[in-house]
């Protein structure tokens, strides 16, 4: 209690200044830190979005470049009038040289015949050599091909060294040369990998700062295939892979964009944004991940500065308020001094002395009460506003989830609709390709469904569809995906199931439906078509198309049966 006794020794104006000043300083610090933190979070979020935008722009430029190069190879290969003069004709040589002059990053453009022997090439490089075993030639015989990054092999000793002194690395582009229905050769382009570095450096201007935004490229397996020059050698030697905790954003899945602060192999923490390369055509779908990073201390420097600035402004305002309180307390204490002088005069018995009517103490009391009520109301209003914002946010999130569920669900059966099924199938296809596991699809259709609607009405028809949906749900596994694509057409996606297993499951579904009796329609039969994933290059649309063909074959054979793809 000693501090209370010392506090009482001060004059009233000092007491008011101390109390009011302490209160204002504490409130200013709390509000400054609170609003500063809110602003800091906003700035940090903006920094992440800016970094993500850099990665997205880099991905778009790379995707456009890959598509342009693949189209260039396809256009050159389609010049049938020139190739009809011979793969080694002067016209062909002139066309290849002109194409290389227009795109200097194409270090080698050549033409190999159908047996893999190089018949024409820029600079005469590799003429007469066999490239039959090269992946670009083998794939180029069939279709337009874009190969992943690889080191130079046959051309390493024939090309001048790179400006950086690093070994040559290429991205291959190839397309078949056809004259009529006959494939007579393959046109191949070895594009310098330095092209991608030029694209990324164009988005991140050269700087000597160690804390600038940096762009990287990682392949489908998470291996780093391109890094800034100043760090690339060190990171590659240390075995840098795609950092754990990095969120790969993909605009195709509709998810919110995310960035994360993750540690890299150099021991530092970086604000990291990553995006999946969005291919412009099927040939250029290489699965690259474009990653942008920035040191945390730079990315959040503005946010930290904002917090310090808010605190400084708050403290300055608090000190100013304390000075004003001192002045106000001094003015109020003048009445108290007058009262004390009057009391002393009365005590001394001076003639005519009296206590004047003063109400300064009451005003001070009312002011303190008013300030207390004001502070209480401000805090209560702030809490009420925050609670209201929280409730509105929860309501909005719930509404968004409900809308998303409604957009992906069939209202009649409660199953997935076509939109919901396509997203599930894309995920299952990617998983099956990665794990090389089987994947099958069963297409199911109600036999004579139009006759049911025409004879018994649409309500009976709807009940038939719901009955089929319940049968599919009870007969299939929890890991299987069931959807109604439209009308009486249903589809089931069966992971880890080969063609024979899917046929057996489809037969049990057909049998189960035939054994049921609808109280209105009676016996209901269905037909089913089965198709399986044929390889990594197979697509969901192709599997669905084959299952539909098998379904129509079952219809043609008399219905109430199962047919598998040819």
Buried (B, 14 or more C-beta within 10 A) or exposed (E): EEEEEEEEEEEBBBBBBBBBBEBBBEBBBEBBBEBBBEBBEEBBEEBBEBBBBBBBBBBBBBBEBBBBBBBBBBEBBBBEEBBEEEBBBEEBBEBBBEBBEEBEBBBBBBBBBBEBBBBBBBBEBBEEBBBBEBBBBBBBBEEBBBBBBBEBEBBEEBBEEBEEEBEBBBBBBBBBBBEEEEBBBBBBBBBBBBBBBEBBBEBBEEEEEEBBBBBBBBBBEEBBBBBBEEBBEEBBEEEBBBBEEBBBBBEEEEEEBEBBBBEBBEEEBBBBBBBBBBBBBEBBBBEBBBBBBBBBEBBBBBBBEBBEEBBEEBBEBBBEBBEBBBEBBBEBBEBBEBBEEBEEBEEEEEEEBEEEEEEBEEEBEEBEEEEEEEEEEEEEEEEEEEEEEEEEEEEEEEEEEEEEEEEBBBEEBEBBBBEBBBBBBBBBBEEBBEEEBBBBBBBBBBBBBEEBBEEBEEEBBEBBBBBBBBBBBEBBEEEBBBBBBEEBBBBBBBBBBBBEBBBEBBBEBBBBBBEBEBEEBEEBBBBBBBBBBBEEEBBBEEBBBBBBBBBBBBBEEEBBBBBBBE
